[in-house]
Amino acid sequence: MKSNKPQKIDWVNTSKFIKCDCYGHLLEICREKEIVDNKVTFQNFNLSFWEWGTSTRPLSFRERIRWCWNLLRKGQPWSDHVILSDKKAKKLAQFILTEINKKKSVK
């Protein structure tokens, strides 16, 4: 028989922000976990790409329409998020570590 006890659902997010060397962009790596009754039921990594401000001036009317139209068509303002499972996040991490650790050879 199923219990009528309400489930306790929590979301745990941990983020790390990494500034671009040009200081104009930012990468946010967010670890998202859903915890139901003290058990992790869902987890992923969310990579977000940020740009510092739109510019020094307000958006033009045409630009505002363009942003709204993109939101209406796609459901999100821009495609600036990448969500990775643990398996894919490990592949990304391994690729980065492999490239960093490669010995530089001069031929």
GUGUTOR-324446 format. One line per field, with one value per residue: x, y negated, z negated of N, C-alpha, C in turn; residue in three letters. Coordinates in steps of 0.05 Angstrom, whole numbers. Example, Ala and Ser with C-alpha at 12.3 -4.5 7.8 and 13.67 -1.06 7.14 Angstrom:
<sites>
nxx 264|257 .
nyy 114|45 .
nzz -156|-142 .
caxx 246|273 .
cayy 90|21 .
cazz -156|-143 .
cxx 264|258 .
cyy 66|-1 .
czz -156|-157 .
res Ala|Ser .
</sites>
This chain:
<sites>
nxx 17|11|43|13|43|72|122|188|218|277|320|387|435|499|545|597|633|669|712|721|783|784|752|701|663|630|630|586|583|538|519|466|420|367|333|297|262|312|343|382|352|356|406|449|494|494|513|524|528|551|548|578|533|490|507|532|489|416|373|351|286|276|313|292|244|264|288|242|213|246|242|187|185|222|218|257|301|353|397|436|452|478|463|489|494|520|554|568|590|635|663|673|705|748|768|785|825|860|878|903|943|975|1039|1079|1106|1159|1169 .
nyy 24|-44|-100|-159|-200|-263|-277|-300|-348|-375|-423|-428|-472|-487|-534|-556|-610|-631|-677|-704|-712|-759|-791|-804|-765|-709|-646|-603|-549|-505|-460|-419|-388|-345|-327|-278|-259|-252|-226|-228|-242|-264|-294|-342|-381|-449|-492|-559|-615|-680|-749|-811|-858|-893|-935|-1001|-1032|-1036|-982|-985|-998|-961|-921|-904|-881|-840|-808|-794|-766|-722|-697|-684|-647|-606|-597|-610|-665|-664|-615|-600|-563|-501|-436|-383|-313|-272|-234|-258|-306|-286|-268|-317|-341|-305|-312|-366|-362|-325|-355|-398|-372|-351|-340|-391|-392|-408|-409 .
nzz 0|17|-13|-39|-54|-44|5|-6|29|55|86|104|119|144|163|208|231|288|313|378|413|442|413|427|428|395|364|335|293|271|222|216|174|159|102|72|17|-12|27|85|144|194|233|263|305|319|367|376|418|414|429|416|403|451|481|480|489|489|513|581|611|652|639|590|608|638|597|568|607|616|566|566|608|595|540|505|491|516|544|502|465|444|427|391|380|326|350|399|380|355|400|425|386|385|437|435|394|418|463|437|410|450|477|499|562|604|672 .
caxx 0|27|40|2|61|82|150|204|234|295|339|412|451|525|555|624|635|696|713|737|808|779|736|675|644|631|620|575|578|520|512|438|412|340|334|270|265|340|357|386|336|363|428|462|510|483|533|511|547|542|562|575|516|484|525|530|463|393|366|333|260|279|327|273|225|280|291|215|206|262|230|161|190|238|212|280|312|375|407|462|455|483|459|504|491|545|571|578|607|661|677|683|728|771|779|800|849|878|890|921|967|991|1066|1084|1129|1167|1181 .
cayy 0|-68|-119|-185|-220|-280|-275|-324|-353|-398|-427|-438|-483|-497|-547|-567|-629|-634|-700|-702|-728|-785|-805|-811|-743|-694|-619|-594|-520|-501|-432|-418|-362|-343|-308|-271|-242|-249|-211|-243|-230|-276|-312|-349|-405|-469|-511|-583|-634|-707|-772|-833|-879|-893|-955|-1025|-1045|-1018|-969|-999|-986|-938|-900|-893|-864|-816|-792|-783|-746|-698|-685|-672|-624|-585|-593|-621|-688|-656|-588|-604|-543|-473|-419|-358|-292|-265|-221|-278|-324|-272|-269|-344|-345|-289|-325|-390|-353|-313|-376|-413|-355|-342|-352|-408|-383|-425|-392 .
cazz 0|20|-35|-32|-64|-22|10|-10|54|54|108|94|141|138|187|210|253|298|331|403|412|454|393|438|427|370|366|310|292|248|215|207|163|147|80|63|-7|-17|48|110|166|220|231|288|305|336|375|386|429|408|440|398|413|480|491|464|496|487|538|599|613|670|624|570|623|645|573|562|628|610|542|574|626|583|512|489|505|534|538|489|444|451|404|394|360|314|369|419|366|352|426|429|367|395|461|426|380|438|479|419|402|472|477|523|577|627|693 .
cxx 18|21|30|20|73|113|164|222|251|312|364|428|477|536|583|624|664|695|730|762|804|762|709|654|649|619|611|571|562|514|485|432|383|342|306|273|293|355|359|371|343|386|440|480|497|504|519|533|536|560|557|559|510|501|521|504|440|387|347|306|261|293|309|253|239|282|264|207|221|250|204|165|202|232|235|290|334|383|435|466|460|480|472|497|519|565|584|596|635|677|689|708|752|784|796|826|869|893|910|946|984|1019|1069|1109|1134|1180|1195 .
cyy -25|-87|-146|-208|-237|-277|-302|-327|-378|-399|-439|-447|-494|-509|-556|-586|-632|-657|-694|-719|-755|-803|-814|-789|-727|-667|-612|-564|-515|-471|-432|-390|-365|-321|-303|-251|-233|-230|-228|-229|-241|-295|-318|-373|-424|-489|-535|-602|-662|-727|-796|-855|-877|-913|-979|-1040|-1026|-1005|-986|-985|-960|-915|-888|-874|-838|-797|-779|-761|-720|-683|-671|-647|-601|-579|-603|-645|-680|-628|-590|-585|-516|-457|-392|-338|-287|-253|-240|-298|-312|-272|-296|-349|-330|-302|-349|-381|-341|-335|-393|-398|-345|-356|-367|-398|-402|-408|-410 .
czz 0|-4|-24|-42|-41|-20|5|14|50|79|96|119|130|163|185|234|261|319|356|400|425|435|404|436|401|375|338|312|267|245|203|197|152|126|70|40|-13|3|73|132|193|215|259|284|326|342|387|396|426|423|422|411|442|494|473|469|493|514|555|600|630|655|603|584|630|621|566|581|623|586|549|590|611|553|493|505|525|526|526|465|456|426|409|372|348|333|389|405|361|378|432|411|376|419|453|412|399|454|462|414|425|471|503|537|600|647|713 .
res Met|Lys|Ser|Asn|Lys|Pro|Gln|Lys|Ile|Asp|Trp|Val|Asn|Thr|Ser|Lys|Phe|Ile|Lys|Cys|Asp|Cys|Tyr|Gly|His|Leu|Leu|Glu|Ile|Cys|Arg|Glu|Lys|Glu|Ile|Val|Asp|Asn|Lys|Val|Thr|Phe|Gln|Asn|Phe|Asn|Leu|Ser|Phe|Trp|Glu|Trp|Gly|Thr|Ser|Thr|Arg|Pro|Leu|Ser|Phe|Arg|Glu|Arg|Ile|Arg|Trp|Cys|Trp|Asn|Leu|Leu|Arg|Lys|Gly|Gln|Pro|Trp|Ser|Asp|His|Val|Ile|Leu|Ser|Asp|Lys|Lys|Ala|Lys|Lys|Leu|Ala|Gln|Phe|Ile|Leu|Thr|Glu|Ile|Asn|Lys|Lys|Lys|Ser|Val|Lys .
</sites>
